[in-house]
Amino acid sequence: MSNPMKTASPMLLLCAALLTQPAAAAAPEAVVTPLMTEPLPDYPGKEALMISVVYPPGAVDPIHRHDAHAFVYVLEGTVVMQLRGGKQVTLKPGQTFYEGPNDVHTVGRNASKTKPAKFIVLLLKNKGAPVLTPVQ
């Protein structure tokens, strides 16, 4: 008959070793800065929101949607974007990207692990609606 303590001991040591390991560092998050909001009187209930987004090196967005028309203009660095069902694109300064109100943004990340990326987004959305809605 085997001794349960001899069998359990290596398992306990393994569990203890795993619990004391530092957790993997999460990717840095985007820094979003509102630049301006403007009501659109010709479109009742709608507003324009302009934001600046900085992706630190290695930043990755969660899968999300904007429930808005989103117009992206890259200022610095290189950004990788993809919409559900669409092709992945790599954008450099001066290039643009569009997301519609029903699009799901599956990839949004800084292409560089060493340099930040910066872009401007103009959102045409419902007044008071959130900028981003996470999608599972």
N, CA, C and O atoms as a GROMACS GRO file, in nm:
protein
  544
    1MET      N    1   0.085  -0.118   0.000
    1MET     CA    2   0.000   0.000   0.000
    1MET      C    3   0.089   0.124   0.000
    1MET      O    4   0.184   0.132   0.079
    2SER      N    5   0.060   0.218  -0.087
    2SER     CA    6   0.145   0.337  -0.095
    2SER      C    7   0.104   0.438   0.010
    2SER      O    8  -0.011   0.444   0.053
    3ASN      N    9   0.201   0.518   0.049
    3ASN     CA   10   0.178   0.621   0.149
    3ASN      C   11   0.123   0.745   0.079
    3ASN      O   12   0.193   0.802  -0.004
    4PRO      N   13   0.000   0.791   0.108
    4PRO     CA   14  -0.057   0.908   0.041
    4PRO      C   15   0.027   1.034   0.062
    4PRO      O   16   0.025   1.123  -0.022
    5MET      N   17   0.100   1.044   0.172
    5MET     CA   18   0.183   1.161   0.197
    5MET      C   19   0.300   1.167   0.100
    5MET      O   20   0.339   1.276   0.058
    6LYS      N   21   0.357   1.053   0.061
    6LYS     CA   22   0.467   1.052  -0.035
    6LYS      C   23   0.418   1.094  -0.172
    6LYS      O   24   0.491   1.161  -0.246
    7THR      N   25   0.295   1.056  -0.208
    7THR     CA   26   0.238   1.093  -0.338
    7THR      C   27   0.197   1.240  -0.338
    7THR      O   28   0.217   1.310  -0.436
    8ALA      N   29   0.140   1.285  -0.229
    8ALA     CA   30   0.090   1.422  -0.222
    8ALA      C   31   0.202   1.524  -0.213
    8ALA      O   32   0.189   1.636  -0.263
    9SER      N   33   0.312   1.486  -0.152
    9SER     CA   34   0.419   1.581  -0.129
    9SER      C   35   0.472   1.645  -0.258
    9SER      O   36   0.484   1.767  -0.262
   10PRO      N   37   0.505   1.569  -0.365
   10PRO     CA   38   0.551   1.633  -0.488
   10PRO      C   39   0.444   1.723  -0.549
   10PRO      O   40   0.475   1.828  -0.605
   11MET      N   41   0.315   1.682  -0.538
   11MET     CA   42   0.206   1.764  -0.591
   11MET      C   43   0.195   1.896  -0.516
   11MET      O   44   0.174   2.002  -0.576
   12LEU      N   45   0.209   1.889  -0.384
   12LEU     CA   46   0.203   2.011  -0.303
   12LEU      C   47   0.318   2.104  -0.339
   12LEU      O   48   0.301   2.226  -0.349
   13LEU      N   49   0.436   2.047  -0.359
   13LEU     CA   50   0.551   2.128  -0.397
   13LEU      C   51   0.530   2.195  -0.532
   13LEU      O   52   0.563   2.312  -0.550
   14LEU      N   53   0.475   2.120  -0.628
   14LEU     CA   54   0.448   2.177  -0.760
   14LEU      C   55   0.347   2.291  -0.750
   14LEU      O   56   0.367   2.397  -0.809
   15CYS      N   57   0.239   2.269  -0.675
   15CYS     CA   58   0.137   2.374  -0.658
   15CYS      C   59   0.197   2.497  -0.591
   15CYS      O   60   0.170   2.610  -0.632
   16ALA      N   61   0.277   2.476  -0.488
   16ALA     CA   62   0.340   2.588  -0.418
   16ALA      C   63   0.434   2.664  -0.512
   16ALA      O   64   0.439   2.786  -0.508
   17ALA      N   65   0.507   2.591  -0.595
   17ALA     CA   66   0.599   2.656  -0.690
   17ALA      C   67   0.521   2.740  -0.791
   17ALA      O   68   0.561   2.852  -0.823
   18LEU      N   69   0.409   2.685  -0.841
   18LEU     CA   70   0.329   2.759  -0.938
   18LEU      C   71   0.267   2.884  -0.876
   18LEU      O   72   0.259   2.988  -0.941
   19LEU      N   73   0.223   2.874  -0.753
   19LEU     CA   74   0.159   2.988  -0.687
   19LEU      C   75   0.258   3.099  -0.653
   19LEU      O   76   0.218   3.215  -0.640
   20THR      N   77   0.384   3.067  -0.639
   20THR     CA   78   0.483   3.169  -0.603
   20THR      C   79   0.549   3.232  -0.725
   20THR      O   80   0.628   3.326  -0.711
   21GLN      N   81   0.517   3.182  -0.847
   21GLN     CA   82   0.573   3.241  -0.969
   21GLN      C   83   0.504   3.374  -0.996
   21GLN      O   84   0.384   3.387  -0.972
   22PRO      N   85   0.578   3.474  -1.044
   22PRO     CA   86   0.512   3.600  -1.078
   22PRO      C   87   0.416   3.579  -1.195
   22PRO      O   88   0.445   3.502  -1.287
   23ALA      N   89   0.303   3.646  -1.190
   23ALA     CA   90   0.205   3.636  -1.298
   23ALA      C   91   0.262   3.699  -1.424
   23ALA      O   92   0.340   3.794  -1.417
   24ALA      N   93   0.222   3.646  -1.537
   24ALA     CA   94   0.266   3.703  -1.665
   24ALA      C   95   0.214   3.847  -1.673
   24ALA      O   96   0.099   3.874  -1.640
   25ALA      N   97   0.299   3.935  -1.717
   25ALA     CA   98   0.260   4.076  -1.727
   25ALA      C   99   0.153   4.092  -1.834
   25ALA      O  100   0.166   4.040  -1.945
   26ALA      N  101   0.047   4.164  -1.801
   26ALA     CA  102  -0.058   4.192  -1.898
   26ALA      C  103  -0.006   4.296  -1.997
   26ALA      O  104   0.079   4.378  -1.964
   27ALA      N  105  -0.058   4.290  -2.118
   27ALA     CA  106  -0.019   4.388  -2.219
   27ALA      C  107  -0.061   4.527  -2.171
   27ALA      O  108  -0.166   4.541  -2.108
   28PRO      N  109   0.019   4.628  -2.199
   28PRO     CA  110  -0.020   4.764  -2.157
   28PRO      C  111  -0.148   4.807  -2.227
   28PRO      O  112  -0.176   4.766  -2.340
   29GLU      N  113  -0.225   4.889  -2.161
   29GLU     CA  114  -0.352   4.936  -2.216
   29GLU      C  115  -0.334   5.066  -2.293
   29GLU      O  116  -0.241   5.142  -2.269
   30ALA      N  117  -0.426   5.088  -2.386
   30ALA     CA  118  -0.428   5.212  -2.462
   30ALA      C  119  -0.460   5.329  -2.369
   30ALA      O  120  -0.534   5.313  -2.272
   31VAL      N  121  -0.405   5.445  -2.400
   31VAL     CA  122  -0.435   5.568  -2.326
   31VAL      C  123  -0.526   5.651  -2.417
   31VAL      O  124  -0.485   5.696  -2.524
   32VAL      N  125  -0.650   5.672  -2.372
   32VAL     CA  126  -0.750   5.744  -2.451
   32VAL      C  127  -0.773   5.881  -2.389
   32VAL      O  128  -0.801   5.893  -2.270
   33THR      N  129  -0.762   5.985  -2.472
   33THR     CA  130  -0.782   6.122  -2.426
   33THR      C  131  -0.892   6.188  -2.509
   33THR      O  132  -0.875   6.203  -2.630
   34PRO      N  133  -1.004   6.227  -2.448
   34PRO     CA  134  -1.107   6.299  -2.524
   34PRO      C  135  -1.052   6.435  -2.568
   34PRO      O  136  -0.990   6.505  -2.488
   35LEU      N  137  -1.075   6.471  -2.692
   35LEU     CA  138  -1.028   6.599  -2.745
   35LEU      C  139  -1.141   6.699  -2.759
   35LEU      O  140  -1.125   6.817  -2.728
   36MET      N  141  -1.257   6.653  -2.806
   36MET     CA  142  -1.373   6.741  -2.816
   36MET      C  143  -1.499   6.658  -2.839
   36MET      O  144  -1.495   6.548  -2.894
   37THR      N  145  -1.611   6.714  -2.793
   37THR     CA  146  -1.743   6.657  -2.819
   37THR      C  147  -1.828   6.769  -2.875
   37THR      O  148  -1.825   6.882  -2.825
   38GLU      N  149  -1.905   6.737  -2.978
   38GLU     CA  150  -1.988   6.840  -3.041
   38GLU      C  151  -2.124   6.780  -3.075
   38GLU      O  152  -2.132   6.680  -3.146
   39PRO      N  153  -2.233   6.840  -3.024
   39PRO     CA  154  -2.366   6.793  -3.063
   39PRO      C  155  -2.386   6.816  -3.213
   39PRO      O  156  -2.328   6.908  -3.271
   40LEU      N  157  -2.467   6.733  -3.275
   40LEU     CA  158  -2.495   6.745  -3.418
   40LEU      C  159  -2.643   6.779  -3.435
   40LEU      O  160  -2.725   6.689  -3.452
   41PRO      N  161  -2.677   6.909  -3.430
   41PRO     CA  162  -2.818   6.950  -3.432
   41PRO      C  163  -2.894   6.902  -3.555
   41PRO      O  164  -3.016   6.882  -3.547
   42ASP      N  165  -2.828   6.883  -3.667
   42ASP     CA  166  -2.895   6.834  -3.787
   42ASP      C  167  -2.928   6.685  -3.777
   42ASP      O  168  -3.003   6.632  -3.858
   43TYR      N  169  -2.871   6.618  -3.676
   43TYR     CA  170  -2.894   6.476  -3.652
   43TYR      C  171  -2.934   6.459  -3.506
   43TYR      O  172  -2.850   6.426  -3.422
   44PRO      N  173  -3.061   6.481  -3.474
   44PRO     CA  174  -3.107   6.477  -3.334
   44PRO      C  175  -3.063   6.349  -3.263
   44PRO      O  176  -3.074   6.238  -3.316
   45GLY      N  177  -3.012   6.368  -3.140
   45GLY     CA  178  -2.969   6.256  -3.058
   45GLY      C  179  -2.829   6.206  -3.090
   45GLY      O  180  -2.781   6.110  -3.029
   46LYS      N  181  -2.761   6.271  -3.185
   46LYS     CA  182  -2.626   6.228  -3.224
   46LYS      C  183  -2.523   6.333  -3.184
   46LYS      O  184  -2.554   6.451  -3.167
   47GLU      N  185  -2.399   6.286  -3.168
   47GLU     CA  186  -2.288   6.375  -3.138
   47GLU      C  187  -2.161   6.325  -3.205
   47GLU      O  188  -2.149   6.207  -3.240
   48ALA      N  189  -2.066   6.416  -3.223
   48ALA     CA  190  -1.934   6.380  -3.271
   48ALA      C  191  -1.840   6.385  -3.152
   48ALA      O  192  -1.843   6.479  -3.072
   49LEU      N  193  -1.757   6.284  -3.139
   49LEU     CA  194  -1.657   6.277  -3.033
   49LEU      C  195  -1.522   6.249  -3.097
   49LEU      O  196  -1.507   6.152  -3.171
   50MET      N  197  -1.424   6.334  -3.069
   50MET     CA  198  -1.289   6.313  -3.120
   50MET      C  199  -1.200   6.275  -3.003
   50MET      O  200  -1.198   6.342  -2.900
   51ILE      N  201  -1.125   6.164  -3.021
   51ILE     CA  202  -1.035   6.117  -2.916
   51ILE      C  203  -0.896   6.094  -2.973
   51ILE      O  204  -0.879   6.068  -3.092
   52SER      N  205  -0.798   6.103  -2.886
   52SER     CA  206  -0.661   6.066  -2.918
   52SER      C  207  -0.635   5.932  -2.848
   52SER      O  208  -0.671   5.915  -2.732
   53VAL      N  209  -0.573   5.839  -2.920
   53VAL     CA  210  -0.541   5.708  -2.862
   53VAL      C  211  -0.390   5.686  -2.877
   53VAL      O  212  -0.335   5.698  -2.986
   54VAL      N  213  -0.326   5.653  -2.765
   54VAL     CA  214  -0.184   5.617  -2.767
   54VAL      C  215  -0.173   5.472  -2.725
   54VAL      O  216  -0.217   5.434  -2.616
   55TYR      N  217  -0.114   5.391  -2.811
   55TYR     CA  218  -0.083   5.252  -2.778
   55TYR      C  219   0.062   5.250  -2.730
   55TYR      O  220   0.152   5.276  -2.810
   56PRO      N  221   0.087   5.220  -2.603
   56PRO     CA  222   0.226   5.199  -2.561
   56PRO      C  223   0.283   5.079  -2.637
   56PRO      O  224   0.207   5.002  -2.695
   57PRO      N  225   0.414   5.062  -2.636
   57PRO     CA  226   0.472   4.944  -2.701
   57PRO      C  227   0.406   4.816  -2.650
   57PRO      O  228   0.393   4.795  -2.530
   58GLY      N  229   0.363   4.731  -2.743
   58GLY     CA  230   0.302   4.604  -2.707
   58GLY      C  231   0.156   4.610  -2.668
   58GLY      O  232   0.099   4.508  -2.632
   59ALA      N  233   0.093   4.727  -2.675
   59ALA     CA  234  -0.048   4.741  -2.634
   59ALA      C  235  -0.140   4.662  -2.726
   59ALA      O  236  -0.119   4.654  -2.847
   60VAL      N  237  -0.244   4.603  -2.666
   60VAL     CA  238  -0.344   4.525  -2.739
   60VAL      C  239  -0.481   4.560  -2.684
   60VAL      O  240  -0.501   4.561  -2.562
   61ASP      N  241  -0.577   4.590  -2.772
   61ASP     CA  242  -0.715   4.617  -2.730
   61ASP      C  243  -0.792   4.487  -2.712
   61ASP      O  244  -0.762   4.388  -2.779
   62PRO      N  245  -0.890   4.486  -2.622
   62PRO     CA  246  -0.980   4.372  -2.615
   62PRO      C  247  -1.074   4.376  -2.736
   62PRO      O  248  -1.086   4.480  -2.802
   63ILE      N  249  -1.139   4.265  -2.766
   63ILE     CA  250  -1.238   4.264  -2.874
   63ILE      C  251  -1.352   4.356  -2.830
   63ILE      O  252  -1.400   4.348  -2.716
   64HIS      N  253  -1.395   4.444  -2.921
   64HIS     CA  254  -1.496   4.544  -2.884
   64HIS      C  255  -1.571   4.595  -3.006
   64HIS      O  256  -1.542   4.558  -3.120
   65ARG      N  257  -1.667   4.680  -2.978
   65ARG     CA  258  -1.738   4.753  -3.084
   65ARG      C  259  -1.757   4.896  -3.035
   65ARG      O  260  -1.742   4.926  -2.916
   66HIS      N  261  -1.789   4.984  -3.128
   66HIS     CA  262  -1.808   5.125  -3.091
   66HIS      C  263  -1.953   5.169  -3.101
   66HIS      O  264  -1.988   5.275  -3.048
   67ASP      N  265  -2.039   5.093  -3.168
   67ASP     CA  266  -2.178   5.135  -3.189
   67ASP      C  267  -2.181   5.277  -3.244
   67ASP      O  268  -2.263   5.360  -3.204
   68ALA      N  269  -2.089   5.304  -3.338
   68ALA     CA  270  -2.073   5.437  -3.396
   68ALA      C  271  -2.000   5.424  -3.530
   68ALA      O  272  -1.945   5.319  -3.562
   69HIS      N  273  -2.003   5.530  -3.605
   69HIS     CA  274  -1.915   5.540  -3.721
   69HIS      C  275  -1.782   5.591  -3.665
   69HIS      O  276  -1.778   5.698  -3.604
   70ALA      N  277  -1.675   5.516  -3.686
   70ALA     CA  278  -1.544   5.552  -3.631
   70ALA      C  279  -1.445   5.571  -3.746
   70ALA      O  280  -1.423   5.481  -3.827
   71PHE      N  281  -1.386   5.689  -3.752
   71PHE     CA  282  -1.287   5.723  -3.854
   71PHE      C  283  -1.152   5.740  -3.785
   71PHE      O  284  -1.137   5.826  -3.698
   72VAL      N  285  -1.055   5.658  -3.823
   72VAL     CA  286  -0.924   5.654  -3.759
   72VAL      C  287  -0.820   5.716  -3.852
   72VAL      O  288  -0.819   5.690  -3.972
   73TYR      N  289  -0.731   5.798  -3.793
   73TYR     CA  290  -0.619   5.857  -3.868
   73TYR      C  291  -0.492   5.837  -3.785
   73TYR      O  292  -0.482   5.887  -3.673
   74VAL      N  293  -0.396   5.764  -3.840
   74VAL     CA  294  -0.273   5.732  -3.767
   74VAL      C  295  -0.175   5.849  -3.776
   74VAL      O  296  -0.146   5.900  -3.884
   75LEU      N  297  -0.125   5.890  -3.659
   75LEU     CA  298  -0.029   6.001  -3.650
   75LEU      C  299   0.115   5.952  -3.638
   75LEU      O  300   0.205   6.006  -3.704
   76GLU      N  301   0.138   5.851  -3.554
   76GLU     CA  302   0.273   5.802  -3.526
   76GLU      C  303   0.270   5.650  -3.510
   76GLU      O  304   0.170   5.593  -3.468
   77GLY      N  305   0.381   5.587  -3.544
   77GLY     CA  306   0.396   5.444  -3.521
   77GLY      C  307   0.320   5.360  -3.623
   77GLY      O  308   0.282   5.409  -3.729
   78THR      N  309   0.300   5.234  -3.588
   78THR     CA  310   0.232   5.139  -3.676
   78THR      C  311   0.126   5.066  -3.596
   78THR      O  312   0.153   5.015  -3.487
   79VAL      N  313   0.006   5.060  -3.650
   79VAL     CA  314  -0.109   5.002  -3.583
   79VAL      C  315  -0.165   4.888  -3.668
   79VAL      O  316  -0.174   4.900  -3.790
   80VAL      N  317  -0.203   4.779  -3.604
   80VAL     CA  318  -0.266   4.666  -3.673
   80VAL      C  319  -0.413   4.664  -3.634
   80VAL      O  320  -0.446   4.667  -3.516
   81MET      N  321  -0.502   4.658  -3.735
   81MET     CA  322  -0.647   4.660  -3.711
   81MET      C  323  -0.713   4.550  -3.793
   81MET      O  324  -0.666   4.513  -3.901
   82GLN      N  325  -0.824   4.499  -3.739
   82GLN     CA  326  -0.905   4.402  -3.814
   82GLN      C  327  -1.046   4.403  -3.759
   82GLN      O  328  -1.067   4.413  -3.638
   83LEU      N  329  -1.143   4.393  -3.849
   83LEU     CA  330  -1.283   4.380  -3.812
   83LEU      C  331  -1.326   4.236  -3.837
   83LEU      O  332  -1.272   4.169  -3.925
   84ARG      N  333  -1.424   4.190  -3.759
   84ARG     CA  334  -1.474   4.053  -3.777
   84ARG      C  335  -1.516   4.034  -3.923
   84ARG      O  336  -1.593   4.112  -3.978
   85GLY      N  337  -1.463   3.928  -3.984
   85GLY     CA  338  -1.495   3.897  -4.123
   85GLY      C  339  -1.411   3.973  -4.223
   85GLY      O  340  -1.422   3.950  -4.344
   86GLY      N  341  -1.326   4.065  -4.175
   86GLY     CA  342  -1.243   4.145  -4.265
   86GLY      C  343  -1.098   4.102  -4.262
   86GLY      O  344  -1.060   4.010  -4.189
   87LYS      N  345  -1.019   4.168  -4.343
   87LYS     CA  346  -0.877   4.139  -4.356
   87LYS      C  347  -0.798   4.223  -4.255
   87LYS      O  348  -0.830   4.340  -4.233
   88GLN      N  349  -0.696   4.166  -4.196
   88GLN     CA  350  -0.608   4.241  -4.104
   88GLN      C  351  -0.527   4.340  -4.186
   88GLN      O  352  -0.473   4.305  -4.291
   89VAL      N  353  -0.517   4.464  -4.137
   89VAL     CA  354  -0.439   4.568  -4.207
   89VAL      C  355  -0.339   4.630  -4.111
   89VAL      O  356  -0.364   4.639  -3.991
   90THR      N  357  -0.226   4.672  -4.165
   90THR     CA  358  -0.124   4.742  -4.088
   90THR      C  359  -0.121   4.885  -4.138
   90THR      O  360  -0.101   4.910  -4.256
   91LEU      N  361  -0.141   4.978  -4.046
   91LEU     CA  362  -0.151   5.121  -4.081
   91LEU      C  363  -0.031   5.198  -4.031
   91LEU      O  364   0.016   5.177  -3.919
   92LYS      N  365   0.018   5.286  -4.116
   92LYS     CA  366   0.132   5.373  -4.083
   92LYS      C  367   0.084   5.518  -4.080
   92LYS      O  368  -0.029   5.546  -4.121
   93PRO      N  369   0.168   5.611  -4.033
   93PRO     CA  370   0.126   5.752  -4.028
   93PRO      C  371   0.068   5.800  -4.162
   93PRO      O  372   0.124   5.776  -4.269
   94GLY      N  373  -0.046   5.869  -4.150
   94GLY     CA  374  -0.114   5.923  -4.267
   94GLY      C  375  -0.219   5.830  -4.324
   94GLY      O  376  -0.296   5.870  -4.412
   95GLN      N  377  -0.226   5.706  -4.276
   95GLN     CA  378  -0.326   5.612  -4.326
   95GLN      C  379  -0.450   5.613  -4.238
   95GLN      O  380  -0.445   5.655  -4.122
   96THR      N  381  -0.562   5.566  -4.295
   96THR     CA  382  -0.690   5.573  -4.228
   96THR      C  383  -0.757   5.436  -4.220
   96THR      O  384  -0.718   5.341  -4.287
   97PHE      N  385  -0.859   5.430  -4.134
   97PHE     CA  386  -0.934   5.306  -4.112
   97PHE      C  387  -1.076   5.346  -4.074
   97PHE      O  388  -1.096   5.448  -4.009
   98TYR      N  389  -1.174   5.266  -4.114
   98TYR     CA  390  -1.314   5.294  -4.082
   98TYR      C  391  -1.379   5.174  -4.015
   98TYR      O  392  -1.356   5.059  -4.055
   99GLU      N  393  -1.460   5.201  -3.913
   99GLU     CA  394  -1.543   5.100  -3.848
   99GLU      C  395  -1.687   5.150  -3.848
   99GLU      O  396  -1.713   5.264  -3.812
  100GLY      N  397  -1.778   5.065  -3.889
  100GLY     CA  398  -1.919   5.101  -3.888
  100GLY      C  399  -1.985   5.065  -3.756
  100GLY      O  400  -1.925   4.995  -3.674
  101PRO      N  401  -2.108   5.111  -3.734
  101PRO     CA  402  -2.177   5.089  -3.608
  101PRO      C  403  -2.201   4.942  -3.574
  101PRO      O  404  -2.215   4.908  -3.456
  102ASN      N  405  -2.206   4.854  -3.673
  102ASN     CA  406  -2.231   4.712  -3.648
  102ASN      C  407  -2.105   4.628  -3.651
  102ASN      O  408  -2.111   4.506  -3.631
  103ASP      N  409  -1.990   4.690  -3.676
  103ASP     CA  410  -1.864   4.616  -3.685
  103ASP      C  411  -1.814   4.575  -3.547
  103ASP      O  412  -1.834   4.647  -3.448
  104VAL      N  413  -1.749   4.459  -3.540
  104VAL     CA  414  -1.681   4.414  -3.419
  104VAL      C  415  -1.532   4.421  -3.448
  104VAL      O  416  -1.482   4.361  -3.543
  105HIS      N  417  -1.462   4.495  -3.364
  105HIS     CA  418  -1.317   4.518  -3.380
  105HIS      C  419  -1.244   4.403  -3.311
  105HIS      O  420  -1.234   4.400  -3.188
  106THR      N  421  -1.194   4.308  -3.392
  106THR     CA  422  -1.131   4.188  -3.335
  106THR      C  423  -0.982   4.204  -3.309
  106THR      O  424  -0.927   4.138  -3.221
  107VAL      N  425  -0.916   4.292  -3.385
  107VAL     CA  426  -0.773   4.317  -3.364
  107VAL      C  427  -0.750   4.467  -3.361
  107VAL      O  428  -0.791   4.539  -3.452
  108GLY      N  429  -0.685   4.513  -3.257
  108GLY     CA  430  -0.641   4.652  -3.245
  108GLY      C  431  -0.516   4.648  -3.158
  108GLY      O  432  -0.524   4.622  -3.038
  109ARG      N  433  -0.400   4.674  -3.220
  109ARG     CA  434  -0.277   4.663  -3.141
  109ARG      C  435  -0.165   4.745  -3.203
  109ARG      O  436  -0.168   4.781  -3.321
  110ASN      N  437  -0.067   4.773  -3.119
  110ASN     CA  438   0.056   4.838  -3.164
  110ASN      C  439   0.140   4.729  -3.229
  110ASN      O  440   0.161   4.624  -3.169
  111ALA      N  441   0.188   4.753  -3.351
  111ALA     CA  442   0.271   4.655  -3.421
  111ALA      C  443   0.410   4.646  -3.359
  111ALA      O  444   0.482   4.549  -3.383
  112SER      N  445   0.449   4.747  -3.281
  112SER     CA  446   0.584   4.752  -3.223
  112SER      C  447   0.584   4.715  -3.075
  112SER      O  448   0.492   4.750  -3.001
  113LYS      N  449   0.687   4.644  -3.035
  113LYS     CA  450   0.707   4.613  -2.893
  113LYS      C  451   0.800   4.715  -2.828
  113LYS      O  452   0.826   4.709  -2.708
  114THR      N  453   0.852   4.813  -2.910
  114THR     CA  454   0.949   4.908  -2.856
  114THR      C  455   0.910   5.055  -2.873
  114THR      O  456   0.963   5.142  -2.804
  115LYS      N  457   0.816   5.085  -2.965
  115LYS     CA  458   0.779   5.225  -2.991
  115LYS      C  459   0.629   5.243  -2.975
  115LYS      O  460   0.552   5.154  -3.010
  116PRO      N  461   0.586   5.359  -2.922
  116PRO     CA  462   0.442   5.384  -2.910
  116PRO      C  463   0.380   5.414  -3.048
  116PRO      O  464   0.451   5.444  -3.144
  117ALA      N  465   0.249   5.403  -3.054
  117ALA     CA  466   0.174   5.442  -3.173
  117ALA      C  467   0.064   5.537  -3.128
  117ALA      O  468   0.012   5.525  -3.017
  118LYS      N  469   0.030   5.633  -3.214
  118LYS     CA  470  -0.072   5.732  -3.177
  118LYS      C  471  -0.164   5.755  -3.296
  118LYS      O  472  -0.120   5.766  -3.410
  119PHE      N  473  -0.295   5.762  -3.265
  119PHE     CA  474  -0.392   5.791  -3.370
  119PHE      C  475  -0.509   5.872  -3.315
  119PHE      O  476  -0.533   5.876  -3.194
  120ILE      N  477  -0.580   5.935  -3.406
  120ILE     CA  478  -0.698   6.014  -3.373
  120ILE      C  479  -0.820   5.937  -3.424
  120ILE      O  480  -0.816   5.878  -3.532
  121VAL      N  481  -0.927   5.938  -3.345
  121VAL     CA  482  -1.052   5.873  -3.387
  121VAL      C  483  -1.164   5.976  -3.377
  121VAL      O  484  -1.180   6.042  -3.275
  122LEU      N  485  -1.242   5.988  -3.485
  122LEU     CA  486  -1.364   6.068  -3.485
  122LEU      C  487  -1.480   5.970  -3.482
  122LEU      O  488  -1.496   5.888  -3.573
  123LEU      N  489  -1.561   5.978  -3.377
  123LEU     CA  490  -1.677   5.890  -3.361
  123LEU      C  491  -1.805   5.971  -3.381
  123LEU      O  492  -1.823   6.075  -3.319
  124LEU      N  493  -1.893   5.923  -3.467
  124LEU     CA  494  -2.026   5.980  -3.484
  124LEU      C  495  -2.119   5.881  -3.416
  124LEU      O  496  -2.140   5.770  -3.466
  125LYS      N  497  -2.177   5.921  -3.301
  125LYS     CA  498  -2.246   5.825  -3.216
  125LYS      C  499  -2.369   5.886  -3.150
  125LYS      O  500  -2.395   6.005  -3.162
  126ASN      N  501  -2.445   5.800  -3.081
  126ASN     CA  502  -2.558   5.848  -3.002
  126ASN      C  503  -2.506   5.930  -2.886
  126ASN      O  504  -2.405   5.896  -2.826
  127LYS      N  505  -2.576   6.040  -2.854
  127LYS     CA  506  -2.537   6.126  -2.742
  127LYS      C  507  -2.528   6.046  -2.614
  127LYS      O  508  -2.621   5.972  -2.580
  128GLY      N  509  -2.417   6.060  -2.543
  128GLY     CA  510  -2.399   5.996  -2.415
  128GLY      C  511  -2.365   5.848  -2.420
  128GLY      O  512  -2.341   5.787  -2.316
  129ALA      N  513  -2.363   5.787  -2.539
  129ALA     CA  514  -2.331   5.644  -2.550
  129ALA      C  515  -2.182   5.623  -2.518
  129ALA      O  516  -2.102   5.713  -2.542
  130PRO      N  517  -2.146   5.506  -2.465
  130PRO     CA  518  -2.004   5.482  -2.434
  130PRO      C  519  -1.920   5.478  -2.562
  130PRO      O  520  -1.970   5.448  -2.670
  131VAL      N  521  -1.793   5.508  -2.546
  131VAL     CA  522  -1.700   5.506  -2.658
  131VAL      C  523  -1.677   5.363  -2.707
  131VAL      O  524  -1.663   5.338  -2.827
  132LEU      N  525  -1.672   5.269  -2.613
  132LEU     CA  526  -1.635   5.131  -2.646
  132LEU      C  527  -1.722   5.035  -2.565
  132LEU      O  528  -1.748   5.057  -2.447
  133THR      N  529  -1.764   4.928  -2.630
  133THR     CA  530  -1.840   4.823  -2.563
  133THR      C  531  -1.766   4.692  -2.583
  133THR      O  532  -1.749   4.648  -2.697
  134PRO      N  533  -1.719   4.626  -2.474
  134PRO     CA  534  -1.651   4.497  -2.491
  134PRO      C  535  -1.745   4.392  -2.551
  134PRO      O  536  -1.865   4.393  -2.527
  135VAL      N  537  -1.686   4.301  -2.631
  135VAL     CA  538  -1.761   4.193  -2.694
  135VAL      C  539  -1.696   4.062  -2.653
  135VAL      O  540  -1.574   4.051  -2.655
  136GLN      N  541  -1.776   3.964  -2.618
  136GLN     CA  542  -1.723   3.832  -2.581
  136GLN      C  543  -1.698   3.748  -2.703
  136GLN      O  544  -1.653   3.634  -2.691
   0.00000   0.00000   0.00000
